[in-house]
Amino acid sequence: MTEKALRLGTRRSKLAMAQSGQVAEAVSQVTGRPVELVEITTYGDVSREHLAQIGGTGVFVAALREALARGEVDFAVHSLKDLPTTQPDELVVAAIPVREDPRDVMVTRDALKLTDLPRGARIGTGSPRRMAQLNAYARSHGMDIETVPIRGNVDTRIGYVRQGELDAVVLAAAGMNRIGRSDEVTDFLSVDTVLPAPGQGALAIECAADDAELIAALAELDDPFTRAAVTAERSLLAALEAGCSAPVGALADLLADGQIVKEMRLRGVVGSTDGSTLVQLSTTGPVPETHEAAMALGRELATEMLAQGAAGLMGERAQ
Ligand SMILES: NCc1[nH]cc(CCC(=O)O)c1CC(=O)O
C-alpha cells in the first residue's frame, strides 16, 4: 500500500526547484512517503521589475508561508538567509539540515581571482553586505574597484560577465552548488575577506506547528550544530535590528582541538557600502546546547558591535 504523498510548496526558480528536489528526496527517505512538489507562483516571480519595489526575497517566503497556513501544502524549504528573523506562531522550522559551503564566490572574466582584477574593475552585486566588504578589502589592499548594483537570478548575473558588461559578479557558493554550476566559480572568497550573510548556505524546512507527526519525522534531517550556528547568526542580525538587505555578515563555526569540539566562534561584520567603515568583531563561547544559549551568543556580539558604532551603519540600502 502506498501512503499519501506529502506536498512540498516551492517556488519555480532554478535554485528553489533544485533545493526543494533535494530535500524532497531526503524527506521521502525518512518518512517512507512520496513527496510531491507544488509550485507556488508569487507576484515576485511574475514581475521581476516589481520585486525591487515590493521588497526583495521576503515576498517569496510570505507566499510559501501563506500556502502552508492555508493547508495547501504540508511543508516548504527556504534559504535560511532569506527567512525573516521573526517566526509566525502557527509555523515551525522543523529541520535545519547540515549547511552547505557558506562562502561567497565570484564568477569573473578570464577566470581572474579577486586579487588579480585590473584597476577600475567593475564587480556586480546588489548586496550592501558584499559591497561594504569588497570595498573595504580593496581600500586596505590598494586596489581600485567599483561595485555595481545589480539584481536578478544566477543566469542574469553571470550573463553580465559573459557579455562583458562587468568584470565579476558575486554569488553564494551554496546556490551555485545546488544548481550544479559550481564549475563556473572562478574564486572562492575567504570568509576573512567577505563574511557571508547570516544563515547563508543553510536551508530551513518549515511546516505547520500542529503537525506533530511531520515535525517528528523532519527532525531526523536536523543538524544540531548547523541549527546552533545559524540561530546565533540570526540572533545577531535581529539584535542589530537589521533585515536581510542590511550590510551585515555573520558566521558561526566550531573550534575543535583535534576531533574534540571545544567552542563555538561567532564572527560579525557591519559596514558602510563604500567600505570606509567596518565594525568587525568575534566572540567565542561554549557550544550552545539550547536555543536560548545560541540566541544569547548572538545578542552578546550585537551589543559589542553596537557599542562600536554598528547602529550608524545599518540604514544603508543597495541603490
Ligand atoms: N539572495 C538570494 C539567495 N538566497 C539564497 C541563495 C543561495 C545561497 C544560500 O542558500 O544561502 C541566494 C543566491 C545568492 O546569494 O547568490
The ligand as a MOL file (V3000), in Angstrom:
LIG
                    3D

  0  0  0     0  0            999 V3000
M  V30 BEGIN CTAB
M  V30 COUNTS 16 16 0 0 0
M  V30 BEGIN ATOM
M  V30 1 N 19.5560 36.2490 -2.0430 0
M  V30 2 C 19.2720 35.1980 -2.9680 0
M  V30 3 C 19.7680 33.8740 -2.4830 0
M  V30 4 N 19.1770 33.2480 -1.4630 0
M  V30 5 C 19.8200 32.0590 -1.2440 0
M  V30 6 C 20.8350 31.9480 -2.1710 0
M  V30 7 C 21.7180 30.7790 -2.2970 0
M  V30 8 C 22.6430 30.5550 -1.1410 0
M  V30 9 C 22.0370 30.1000 0.1280 0
M  V30 10 O 21.1820 29.2020 0.1500 0
M  V30 11 O 22.4360 30.6290 1.1580 0
M  V30 12 C 20.8170 33.1060 -2.9730 0
M  V30 13 C 21.6830 33.4140 -4.1170 0
M  V30 14 C 22.9150 34.2550 -3.8320 0
M  V30 15 O 23.0070 34.9690 -2.8370 0
M  V30 16 O 23.8320 34.2240 -4.6910 0
M  V30 END ATOM
M  V30 BEGIN BOND
M  V30 1 1 1 2
M  V30 2 1 2 3
M  V30 3 1 3 4
M  V30 4 2 3 12
M  V30 5 1 4 5
M  V30 6 2 5 6
M  V30 7 1 6 7
M  V30 8 1 6 12
M  V30 9 1 7 8
M  V30 10 1 8 9
M  V30 11 2 9 10
M  V30 12 1 9 11
M  V30 13 1 12 13
M  V30 14 1 13 14
M  V30 15 2 14 15
M  V30 16 1 14 16
M  V30 END BOND
M  V30 END CTAB
M  END
